[in-house]
Amino acid sequence: MEMKRVVVTGVGTINPLGNNIQEYWTNLENGVSGCELITSFDTSKYKTKFACMVKNFDPNQYFDRKEIKKLDPYTQFALVAVEQAMKDSGINPEAIDLDMAGVIWASGIGGLQTLTEELRGYFGGDRTPRFSPFFIPRMISDIAAGHISMKYGFRGPNFSTVSACASSTNGIICAMDVIRTGKANVIITGGSEASVNEIGVGGFNALQAISTRNDEYKTASRPFDATRDGFVMGEGAGCLILEEYEHAKARGAKIYCELAGGGMSADAYHLTAPHPEGLGARRVMENALRDANMKPEDIDYINVHGTATPLGDISEAKAIIQVFGEHAFKLNISSTKSMTGHLLGAAGAIEALAAIMAIYKEVVPPTINLKEVDPEIDSRLNLTPNVAQKRTVRAALSNTFGFGGHNASIILRKL
């Protein structure tokens, strides 16, 4: 069977660097940190008192009071990003075959804020213990996909992908494959997360996974830097409208780029630590290149997973050299988590948007807060330190790796 081509025709986001794609890209290009002190709850007993949070977001501007009661923040973020992307794509739901239009949405954790609120209410008072009837439908990780499909009437494939921090990249790959095999013409895909709360911060503190650099929180996210001490939590959503190429051409759509291929792999090594030699990371990039029928030399930019964990950054850098050889030193490499923080299950989506815009704008966003490269990372790699670099990007690869050893990579290509 001949595989159909898949293109990106719409983008949307709400994240720590902006509440739309224009704000996001401007701040990425200018190397702005999205990190702030947490004010939504009392952090006095927490080791970490900061995160990269969505700013100037009032759900009342987007939803009525009844809707807000039914929507966890992770779903609110999803619906906002999707609305932007749908408008950007120019798709009119009344003008397409809704049976061939679907939603594949991701979240690593789902409605953690809802869980926090319900447990607080259940254990925190003298009243008869009682849960809200909206508790389960607000919390579960698939519910954003359901809300999106109902809003636009999309009756095609509809499900959620959950693979920790690889969730939304896995979702994008699933969406691509559904279109390639002719099971849909249009898929709304991406991911959302809203885990900057008592349980989220406390849980990742207990894992010793997140930075505790409270005295220098603006520069706490330091991928590849010798002084890094863990990732910074982020929140928000990113959306891509994927469309079959001929379907997009027929309606005269604006096309950002082609989604050329995707790869998946497992470390099969450890629950939270990467394989020390980057075995899973190497394999997933090789799989993506093979799926796209491309050579390592065809890639100009890698948006790395690059979380600023001590082990993860080293293993990913090793894997890049294993896959790309001498071409690795001709690439631009950057971790936009240095600016956005780590959006967990939504990371792959907003980083795919960064790669898309790098192709579209011919600018590679930087890795900020990089003063001294870890001596275990090859200094010949161009990590795009601190300042964006102009470059024609023919193709970009975006990596995401998750707890449990889940690895996913996609390749986006200029048409």
DRENLUM-427104 format. One record per residue (C-alpha): x, y, z; residue in three letters; residue number from 1. Coordinates in steps of 0.2 Angstrom, whole numbers, plus 5000, padded with zeros to 4 digits. Layout:
REM residues N
@u=X v=Y w=Z rest=ALA nr=NUM
...
REM end
This chain:
REM residues 415
@u=5000 v=5000 w=5000 rest=MET nr=1
@u=5007 v=5017 w=4995 rest=GLU nr=2
@u=5008 v=5028 w=5011 rest=MET nr=3
@u=5000 v=5045 w=5010 rest=LYS nr=4
@u=5010 v=5061 w=5014 rest=ARG nr=5
@u=5007 v=5071 w=5030 rest=VAL nr=6
@u=5009 v=5090 w=5032 rest=VAL nr=7
@u=5006 v=5102 w=5046 rest=VAL nr=8
@u=4993 v=5115 w=5042 rest=THR nr=9
@u=4989 v=5123 w=5059 rest=GLY nr=10
@u=4998 v=5127 w=5075 rest=VAL nr=11
@u=4993 v=5133 w=5092 rest=GLY nr=12
@u=5000 v=5134 w=5110 rest=THR nr=13
@u=4998 v=5141 w=5127 rest=ILE nr=14
@u=5014 v=5139 w=5138 rest=ASN nr=15
@u=5026 v=5148 w=5149 rest=PRO nr=16
@u=5033 v=5158 w=5135 rest=LEU nr=17
@u=5017 v=5164 w=5127 rest=GLY nr=18
@u=4998 v=5162 w=5125 rest=ASN nr=19
@u=4999 v=5160 w=5106 rest=ASN nr=20
@u=5012 v=5154 w=5093 rest=ILE nr=21
@u=5018 v=5172 w=5090 rest=GLN nr=22
@u=5022 v=5176 w=5108 rest=GLU nr=23
@u=5030 v=5159 w=5110 rest=TYR nr=24
@u=5041 v=5160 w=5095 rest=TRP nr=25
@u=5047 v=5178 w=5099 rest=THR nr=26
@u=5052 v=5173 w=5116 rest=ASN nr=27
@u=5061 v=5157 w=5110 rest=LEU nr=28
@u=5070 v=5167 w=5098 rest=GLU nr=29
@u=5075 v=5180 w=5111 rest=ASN nr=30
@u=5081 v=5167 w=5124 rest=GLY nr=31
@u=5068 v=5172 w=5137 rest=VAL nr=32
@u=5066 v=5162 w=5153 rest=SER nr=33
@u=5048 v=5157 w=5157 rest=GLY nr=34
@u=5053 v=5153 w=5175 rest=CYS nr=35
@u=5044 v=5161 w=5190 rest=GLU nr=36
@u=5042 v=5159 w=5209 rest=LEU nr=37
@u=5026 v=5148 w=5212 rest=ILE nr=38
@u=5012 v=5158 w=5220 rest=THR nr=39
@u=4997 v=5146 w=5217 rest=SER nr=40
@u=5001 v=5137 w=5233 rest=PHE nr=41
@u=5012 v=5139 w=5249 rest=ASP nr=42
@u=5029 v=5132 w=5244 rest=THR nr=43
@u=5037 v=5135 w=5262 rest=SER nr=44
@u=5039 v=5117 w=5265 rest=LYS nr=45
@u=5045 v=5112 w=5247 rest=TYR nr=46
@u=5063 v=5110 w=5242 rest=LYS nr=47
@u=5058 v=5118 w=5225 rest=THR nr=48
@u=5048 v=5135 w=5225 rest=LYS nr=49
@u=5048 v=5139 w=5206 rest=PHE nr=50
@u=5042 v=5133 w=5190 rest=ALA nr=51
@u=5038 v=5138 w=5172 rest=CYS nr=52
@u=5020 v=5142 w=5172 rest=MET nr=53
@u=5007 v=5149 w=5160 rest=VAL nr=54
@u=5005 v=5167 w=5163 rest=LYS nr=55
@u=4990 v=5179 w=5161 rest=ASN nr=56
@u=4978 v=5165 w=5159 rest=PHE nr=57
@u=4960 v=5168 w=5165 rest=ASP nr=58
@u=4949 v=5153 w=5161 rest=PRO nr=59
@u=4933 v=5165 w=5162 rest=ASN nr=60
@u=4939 v=5173 w=5146 rest=GLN nr=61
@u=4938 v=5156 w=5137 rest=TYR nr=62
@u=4924 v=5146 w=5145 rest=PHE nr=63
@u=4908 v=5149 w=5155 rest=ASP nr=64
@u=4906 v=5145 w=5173 rest=ARG nr=65
@u=4898 v=5128 w=5170 rest=LYS nr=66
@u=4911 v=5123 w=5158 rest=GLU nr=67
@u=4925 v=5127 w=5170 rest=ILE nr=68
@u=4917 v=5115 w=5183 rest=LYS nr=69
@u=4919 v=5101 w=5170 rest=LYS nr=70
@u=4937 v=5105 w=5164 rest=LEU nr=71
@u=4953 v=5102 w=5173 rest=ASP nr=72
@u=4966 v=5115 w=5169 rest=PRO nr=73
@u=4975 v=5103 w=5157 rest=TYR nr=74
@u=4959 v=5101 w=5147 rest=THR nr=75
@u=4957 v=5120 w=5147 rest=GLN nr=76
@u=4975 v=5122 w=5140 rest=PHE nr=77
@u=4971 v=5109 w=5127 rest=ALA nr=78
@u=4955 v=5117 w=5121 rest=LEU nr=79
@u=4964 v=5135 w=5120 rest=VAL nr=80
@u=4978 v=5128 w=5110 rest=ALA nr=81
@u=4967 v=5118 w=5098 rest=VAL nr=82
@u=4956 v=5133 w=5095 rest=GLU nr=83
@u=4971 v=5143 w=5089 rest=GLN nr=84
@u=4977 v=5129 w=5078 rest=ALA nr=85
@u=4960 v=5126 w=5070 rest=MET nr=86
@u=4959 v=5145 w=5066 rest=LYS nr=87
@u=4977 v=5145 w=5059 rest=ASP nr=88
@u=4973 v=5130 w=5048 rest=SER nr=89
@u=4958 v=5138 w=5040 rest=GLY nr=90
@u=4948 v=5121 w=5042 rest=ILE nr=91
@u=4929 v=5123 w=5042 rest=ASN nr=92
@u=4922 v=5107 w=5050 rest=PRO nr=93
@u=4906 v=5110 w=5040 rest=GLU nr=94
@u=4917 v=5108 w=5024 rest=ALA nr=95
@u=4926 v=5092 w=5027 rest=ILE nr=96
@u=4921 v=5073 w=5030 rest=ASP nr=97
@u=4920 v=5073 w=5049 rest=LEU nr=98
@u=4921 v=5054 w=5049 rest=ASP nr=99
@u=4938 v=5056 w=5042 rest=MET nr=100
@u=4943 v=5069 w=5055 rest=ALA nr=101
@u=4950 v=5063 w=5072 rest=GLY nr=102
@u=4958 v=5068 w=5088 rest=VAL nr=103
@u=4974 v=5060 w=5096 rest=ILE nr=104
@u=4979 v=5070 w=5111 rest=TRP nr=105
@u=4992 v=5066 w=5125 rest=ALA nr=106
@u=4994 v=5070 w=5143 rest=SER nr=107
@u=5007 v=5061 w=5154 rest=GLY nr=108
@u=4997 v=5064 w=5170 rest=ILE nr=109
@u=4980 v=5071 w=5166 rest=GLY nr=110
@u=4970 v=5080 w=5179 rest=GLY nr=111
@u=4982 v=5081 w=5193 rest=LEU nr=112
@u=4975 v=5098 w=5199 rest=GLN nr=113
@u=4957 v=5090 w=5200 rest=THR nr=114
@u=4965 v=5075 w=5210 rest=LEU nr=115
@u=4973 v=5087 w=5222 rest=THR nr=116
@u=4957 v=5097 w=5225 rest=GLU nr=117
@u=4946 v=5082 w=5228 rest=GLU nr=118
@u=4958 v=5074 w=5240 rest=LEU nr=119
@u=4960 v=5090 w=5249 rest=ARG nr=120
@u=4941 v=5091 w=5251 rest=GLY nr=121
@u=4939 v=5072 w=5256 rest=TYR nr=122
@u=4952 v=5072 w=5269 rest=PHE nr=123
@u=4952 v=5091 w=5275 rest=GLY nr=124
@u=4936 v=5094 w=5284 rest=GLY nr=125
@u=4923 v=5088 w=5296 rest=ASP nr=126
@u=4909 v=5086 w=5283 rest=ARG nr=127
@u=4903 v=5070 w=5277 rest=THR nr=128
@u=4916 v=5063 w=5264 rest=PRO nr=129
@u=4910 v=5067 w=5247 rest=ARG nr=130
@u=4917 v=5068 w=5229 rest=PHE nr=131
@u=4911 v=5079 w=5215 rest=SER nr=132
@u=4902 v=5070 w=5201 rest=PRO nr=133
@u=4914 v=5079 w=5189 rest=PHE nr=134
@u=4929 v=5071 w=5198 rest=PHE nr=135
@u=4933 v=5056 w=5187 rest=ILE nr=136
@u=4928 v=5065 w=5170 rest=PRO nr=137
@u=4939 v=5080 w=5174 rest=ARG nr=138
@u=4954 v=5069 w=5180 rest=MET nr=139
@u=4956 v=5055 w=5167 rest=ILE nr=140
@u=4970 v=5057 w=5154 rest=SER nr=141
@u=4959 v=5054 w=5139 rest=ASP nr=142
@u=4946 v=5067 w=5142 rest=ILE nr=143
@u=4954 v=5081 w=5133 rest=ALA nr=144
@u=4953 v=5071 w=5117 rest=ALA nr=145
@u=4934 v=5068 w=5120 rest=GLY nr=146
@u=4931 v=5087 w=5123 rest=HIS nr=147
@u=4940 v=5092 w=5108 rest=ILE nr=148
@u=4931 v=5079 w=5097 rest=SER nr=149
@u=4914 v=5085 w=5103 rest=MET nr=150
@u=4918 v=5103 w=5101 rest=LYS nr=151
@u=4922 v=5101 w=5082 rest=TYR nr=152
@u=4911 v=5086 w=5078 rest=GLY nr=153
@u=4926 v=5075 w=5073 rest=PHE nr=154
@u=4920 v=5057 w=5072 rest=ARG nr=155
@u=4936 v=5049 w=5066 rest=GLY nr=156
@u=4949 v=5040 w=5077 rest=PRO nr=157
@u=4949 v=5048 w=5095 rest=ASN nr=158
@u=4960 v=5042 w=5109 rest=PHE nr=159
@u=4974 v=5048 w=5120 rest=SER nr=160
@u=4992 v=5043 w=5122 rest=THR nr=161
@u=5001 v=5041 w=5138 rest=VAL nr=162
@u=5020 v=5037 w=5139 rest=SER nr=163
@u=5026 v=5050 w=5152 rest=ALA nr=164
@u=5037 v=5063 w=5144 rest=CYS nr=165
@u=5036 v=5055 w=5127 rest=ALA nr=166
@u=5017 v=5055 w=5127 rest=SER nr=167
@u=5013 v=5069 w=5114 rest=SER nr=168
@u=5027 v=5064 w=5102 rest=THR nr=169
@u=5019 v=5046 w=5102 rest=ASN nr=170
@u=5003 v=5055 w=5099 rest=GLY nr=171
@u=5010 v=5064 w=5084 rest=ILE nr=172
@u=5017 v=5048 w=5077 rest=ILE nr=173
@u=5000 v=5039 w=5079 rest=CYS nr=174
@u=4991 v=5053 w=5071 rest=ALA nr=175
@u=5004 v=5053 w=5056 rest=MET nr=176
@u=5001 v=5034 w=5054 rest=ASP nr=177
@u=4982 v=5035 w=5054 rest=VAL nr=178
@u=4983 v=5048 w=5040 rest=ILE nr=179
@u=4997 v=5039 w=5031 rest=ARG nr=180
@u=4986 v=5023 w=5030 rest=THR nr=181
@u=4971 v=5032 w=5024 rest=GLY nr=182
@u=4960 v=5031 w=5040 rest=LYS nr=183
@u=4959 v=5050 w=5041 rest=ALA nr=184
@u=4962 v=5065 w=5032 rest=ASN nr=185
@u=4964 v=5077 w=5046 rest=VAL nr=186
@u=4970 v=5074 w=5064 rest=ILE nr=187
@u=4971 v=5086 w=5079 rest=ILE nr=188
@u=4985 v=5081 w=5089 rest=THR nr=189
@u=4997 v=5087 w=5103 rest=GLY nr=190
@u=4997 v=5087 w=5121 rest=GLY nr=191
@u=4993 v=5096 w=5137 rest=SER nr=192
@u=4999 v=5096 w=5155 rest=GLU nr=193
@u=4995 v=5106 w=5171 rest=ALA nr=194
@u=5005 v=5098 w=5185 rest=SER nr=195
@u=5012 v=5113 w=5194 rest=VAL nr=196
@u=5003 v=5110 w=5211 rest=ASN nr=197
@u=5006 v=5102 w=5228 rest=GLU nr=198
@u=5006 v=5084 w=5222 rest=ILE nr=199
@u=5016 v=5087 w=5206 rest=GLY nr=200
@u=5030 v=5097 w=5214 rest=VAL nr=201
@u=5031 v=5087 w=5230 rest=GLY nr=202
@u=5031 v=5071 w=5219 rest=GLY nr=203
@u=5045 v=5076 w=5208 rest=PHE nr=204
@u=5055 v=5083 w=5223 rest=ASN nr=205
@u=5054 v=5066 w=5231 rest=ALA nr=206
@u=5062 v=5059 w=5215 rest=LEU nr=207
@u=5076 v=5072 w=5216 rest=GLN nr=208
@u=5072 v=5075 w=5198 rest=ALA nr=209
@u=5069 v=5094 w=5198 rest=ILE nr=210
@u=5080 v=5108 w=5201 rest=SER nr=211
@u=5081 v=5116 w=5219 rest=THR nr=212
@u=5091 v=5131 w=5214 rest=ARG nr=213
@u=5078 v=5143 w=5222 rest=ASN nr=214
@u=5091 v=5157 w=5223 rest=ASP nr=215
@u=5094 v=5157 w=5204 rest=GLU nr=216
@u=5077 v=5151 w=5198 rest=TYR nr=217
@u=5077 v=5161 w=5182 rest=LYS nr=218
@u=5092 v=5152 w=5176 rest=THR nr=219
@u=5089 v=5135 w=5185 rest=ALA nr=220
@u=5085 v=5126 w=5169 rest=SER nr=221
@u=5103 v=5122 w=5162 rest=ARG nr=222
@u=5103 v=5108 w=5149 rest=PRO nr=223
@u=5121 v=5102 w=5146 rest=PHE nr=224
@u=5128 v=5114 w=5158 rest=ASP nr=225
@u=5141 v=5107 w=5171 rest=ALA nr=226
@u=5131 v=5115 w=5185 rest=THR nr=227
@u=5114 v=5108 w=5181 rest=ARG nr=228
@u=5104 v=5100 w=5195 rest=ASP nr=229
@u=5088 v=5094 w=5187 rest=GLY nr=230
@u=5073 v=5099 w=5176 rest=PHE nr=231
@u=5061 v=5114 w=5179 rest=VAL nr=232
@u=5043 v=5109 w=5179 rest=MET nr=233
@u=5032 v=5117 w=5165 rest=GLY nr=234
@u=5014 v=5118 w=5160 rest=GLU nr=235
@u=5003 v=5122 w=5145 rest=GLY nr=236
@u=4998 v=5114 w=5128 rest=ALA nr=237
@u=5004 v=5113 w=5110 rest=GLY nr=238
@u=4993 v=5108 w=5095 rest=CYS nr=239
@u=4997 v=5103 w=5078 rest=LEU nr=240
@u=4984 v=5101 w=5064 rest=ILE nr=241
@u=4990 v=5086 w=5053 rest=LEU nr=242
@u=4983 v=5084 w=5036 rest=GLU nr=243
@u=4985 v=5072 w=5021 rest=GLU nr=244
@u=4995 v=5082 w=5008 rest=TYR nr=245
@u=4983 v=5081 w=4994 rest=GLU nr=246
@u=4968 v=5085 w=5005 rest=HIS nr=247
@u=4977 v=5101 w=5011 rest=ALA nr=248
@u=4982 v=5106 w=4993 rest=LYS nr=249
@u=4964 v=5104 w=4987 rest=ALA nr=250
@u=4958 v=5117 w=4999 rest=ARG nr=251
@u=4973 v=5128 w=4997 rest=GLY nr=252
@u=4979 v=5127 w=5014 rest=ALA nr=253
@u=4995 v=5135 w=5021 rest=LYS nr=254
@u=5008 v=5122 w=5024 rest=ILE nr=255
@u=5021 v=5124 w=5037 rest=TYR nr=256
@u=5031 v=5108 w=5033 rest=CYS nr=257
@u=5030 v=5090 w=5031 rest=GLU nr=258
@u=5029 v=5077 w=5045 rest=LEU nr=259
@u=5042 v=5065 w=5036 rest=ALA nr=260
@u=5043 v=5051 w=5049 rest=GLY nr=261
@u=5044 v=5045 w=5067 rest=GLY nr=262
@u=5053 v=5032 w=5077 rest=GLY nr=263
@u=5049 v=5024 w=5094 rest=MET nr=264
@u=5060 v=5013 w=5105 rest=SER nr=265
@u=5062 v=5007 w=5123 rest=ALA nr=266
@u=5078 v=5008 w=5134 rest=ASP nr=267
@u=5072 v=4992 w=5143 rest=ALA nr=268
@u=5084 v=4998 w=5157 rest=TYR nr=269
@u=5078 v=5008 w=5172 rest=HIS nr=270
@u=5062 v=5016 w=5178 rest=LEU nr=271
@u=5068 v=5034 w=5178 rest=THR nr=272
@u=5087 v=5034 w=5172 rest=ALA nr=273
@u=5092 v=5033 w=5154 rest=PRO nr=274
@u=5103 v=5020 w=5147 rest=HIS nr=275
@u=5120 v=5027 w=5151 rest=PRO nr=276
@u=5127 v=5024 w=5133 rest=GLU nr=277
@u=5111 v=5031 w=5125 rest=GLY nr=278
@u=5106 v=5014 w=5118 rest=LEU nr=279
@u=5087 v=5018 w=5117 rest=GLY nr=280
@u=5090 v=5036 w=5111 rest=ALA nr=281
@u=5101 v=5030 w=5097 rest=ARG nr=282
@u=5089 v=5017 w=5091 rest=ARG nr=283
@u=5074 v=5029 w=5091 rest=VAL nr=284
@u=5083 v=5042 w=5080 rest=MET nr=285
@u=5089 v=5028 w=5069 rest=GLU nr=286
@u=5071 v=5022 w=5068 rest=ASN nr=287
@u=5064 v=5040 w=5064 rest=ALA nr=288
@u=5077 v=5042 w=5050 rest=LEU nr=289
@u=5073 v=5025 w=5042 rest=ARG nr=290
@u=5054 v=5029 w=5043 rest=ASP nr=291
@u=5057 v=5045 w=5034 rest=ALA nr=292
@u=5069 v=5037 w=5022 rest=ASN nr=293
@u=5082 v=5050 w=5026 rest=MET nr=294
@u=5100 v=5050 w=5030 rest=LYS nr=295
@u=5109 v=5058 w=5045 rest=PRO nr=296
@u=5116 v=5071 w=5033 rest=GLU nr=297
@u=5099 v=5077 w=5029 rest=ASP nr=298
@u=5095 v=5084 w=5046 rest=ILE nr=299
@u=5101 v=5102 w=5051 rest=ASP nr=300
@u=5093 v=5104 w=5068 rest=TYR nr=301
@u=5089 v=5093 w=5083 rest=ILE nr=302
@u=5077 v=5099 w=5096 rest=ASN nr=303
@u=5084 v=5088 w=5110 rest=VAL nr=304
@u=5075 v=5081 w=5125 rest=HIS nr=305
@u=5088 v=5090 w=5135 rest=GLY nr=306
@u=5080 v=5091 w=5152 rest=THR nr=307
@u=5095 v=5096 w=5162 rest=ALA nr=308
@u=5096 v=5080 w=5172 rest=THR nr=309
@u=5114 v=5074 w=5176 rest=PRO nr=310
@u=5113 v=5058 w=5167 rest=LEU nr=311
@u=5100 v=5061 w=5153 rest=GLY nr=312
@u=5109 v=5075 w=5144 rest=ASP nr=313
@u=5125 v=5065 w=5143 rest=ILE nr=314
@u=5117 v=5050 w=5136 rest=SER nr=315
@u=5107 v=5060 w=5123 rest=GLU nr=316
@u=5123 v=5069 w=5118 rest=ALA nr=317
@u=5132 v=5052 w=5116 rest=LYS nr=318
@u=5118 v=5045 w=5106 rest=ALA nr=319
@u=5118 v=5059 w=5094 rest=ILE nr=320
@u=5136 v=5056 w=5090 rest=ILE nr=321
@u=5133 v=5038 w=5088 rest=GLN nr=322
@u=5119 v=5041 w=5075 rest=VAL nr=323
@u=5126 v=5056 w=5066 rest=PHE nr=324
@u=5145 v=5053 w=5066 rest=GLY nr=325
@u=5155 v=5068 w=5060 rest=GLU nr=326
@u=5139 v=5076 w=5054 rest=HIS nr=327
@u=5134 v=5078 w=5072 rest=ALA nr=328
@u=5146 v=5093 w=5073 rest=PHE nr=329
@u=5138 v=5102 w=5058 rest=LYS nr=330
@u=5121 v=5101 w=5066 rest=LEU nr=331
@u=5113 v=5114 w=5077 rest=ASN nr=332
@u=5106 v=5107 w=5093 rest=ILE nr=333
@u=5096 v=5115 w=5106 rest=SER nr=334
@u=5085 v=5112 w=5121 rest=SER nr=335
@u=5071 v=5124 w=5122 rest=THR nr=336
@u=5067 v=5117 w=5139 rest=LYS nr=337
@u=5080 v=5129 w=5145 rest=SER nr=338
@u=5066 v=5142 w=5142 rest=MET nr=339
@u=5050 v=5133 w=5144 rest=THR nr=340
@u=5054 v=5121 w=5157 rest=GLY nr=341
@u=5049 v=5103 w=5155 rest=HIS nr=342
@u=5030 v=5101 w=5151 rest=LEU nr=343
@u=5030 v=5082 w=5154 rest=LEU nr=344
@u=5017 v=5074 w=5143 rest=GLY nr=345
@u=5015 v=5090 w=5133 rest=ALA nr=346
@u=5034 v=5093 w=5130 rest=ALA nr=347
@u=5035 v=5084 w=5113 rest=GLY nr=348
@u=5021 v=5095 w=5106 rest=ALA nr=349
@u=5028 v=5112 w=5110 rest=ILE nr=350
@u=5045 v=5106 w=5105 rest=GLU nr=351
@u=5038 v=5100 w=5089 rest=ALA nr=352
@u=5031 v=5118 w=5087 rest=LEU nr=353
@u=5048 v=5125 w=5090 rest=ALA nr=354
@u=5056 v=5114 w=5076 rest=ALA nr=355
@u=5042 v=5118 w=5064 rest=ILE nr=356
@u=5045 v=5137 w=5067 rest=MET nr=357
@u=5064 v=5134 w=5065 rest=ALA nr=358
@u=5060 v=5127 w=5048 rest=ILE nr=359
@u=5047 v=5140 w=5044 rest=TYR nr=360
@u=5057 v=5155 w=5050 rest=LYS nr=361
@u=5075 v=5149 w=5046 rest=GLU nr=362
@u=5081 v=5152 w=5064 rest=VAL nr=363
@u=5087 v=5140 w=5077 rest=VAL nr=364
@u=5081 v=5144 w=5095 rest=PRO nr=365
@u=5095 v=5144 w=5108 rest=PRO nr=366
@u=5099 v=5133 w=5123 rest=THR nr=367
@u=5100 v=5147 w=5137 rest=ILE nr=368
@u=5109 v=5147 w=5154 rest=ASN nr=369
@u=5123 v=5137 w=5146 rest=LEU nr=370
@u=5140 v=5144 w=5153 rest=LYS nr=371
@u=5151 v=5129 w=5155 rest=GLU nr=372
@u=5147 v=5113 w=5145 rest=VAL nr=373
@u=5148 v=5097 w=5155 rest=ASP nr=374
@u=5166 v=5090 w=5152 rest=PRO nr=375
@u=5158 v=5073 w=5148 rest=GLU nr=376
@u=5149 v=5081 w=5133 rest=ILE nr=377
@u=5159 v=5083 w=5117 rest=ASP nr=378
@u=5163 v=5101 w=5116 rest=SER nr=379
@u=5162 v=5100 w=5097 rest=ARG nr=380
@u=5143 v=5099 w=5097 rest=LEU nr=381
@u=5135 v=5116 w=5092 rest=ASN nr=382
@u=5122 v=5117 w=5107 rest=LEU nr=383
@u=5117 v=5134 w=5100 rest=THR nr=384
@u=5122 v=5142 w=5117 rest=PRO nr=385
@u=5112 v=5157 w=5123 rest=ASN nr=386
@u=5109 v=5166 w=5107 rest=VAL nr=387
@u=5098 v=5160 w=5092 rest=ALA nr=388
@u=5107 v=5156 w=5076 rest=GLN nr=389
@u=5101 v=5160 w=5058 rest=LYS nr=390
@u=5101 v=5144 w=5047 rest=ARG nr=391
@u=5091 v=5136 w=5033 rest=THR nr=392
@u=5084 v=5121 w=5041 rest=VAL nr=393
@u=5079 v=5108 w=5028 rest=ARG nr=394
@u=5074 v=5096 w=5041 rest=ALA nr=395
@u=5073 v=5095 w=5060 rest=ALA nr=396
@u=5072 v=5080 w=5072 rest=LEU nr=397
@u=5064 v=5082 w=5089 rest=SER nr=398
@u=5067 v=5070 w=5103 rest=ASN nr=399
@u=5057 v=5065 w=5118 rest=THR nr=400
@u=5061 v=5052 w=5131 rest=PHE nr=401
@u=5050 v=5047 w=5146 rest=GLY nr=402
@u=5051 v=5038 w=5163 rest=PHE nr=403
@u=5049 v=5019 w=5160 rest=GLY nr=404
@u=5061 v=5020 w=5145 rest=GLY nr=405
@u=5049 v=5027 w=5132 rest=HIS nr=406
@u=5058 v=5035 w=5118 rest=ASN nr=407
@u=5050 v=5044 w=5103 rest=ALA nr=408
@u=5057 v=5055 w=5089 rest=SER nr=409
@u=5049 v=5064 w=5074 rest=ILE nr=410
@u=5057 v=5072 w=5059 rest=ILE nr=411
@u=5049 v=5088 w=5051 rest=LEU nr=412
@u=5055 v=5093 w=5033 rest=ARG nr=413
@u=5053 v=5108 w=5023 rest=LYS nr=414
@u=5042 v=5106 w=5008 rest=LEU nr=415
REM end
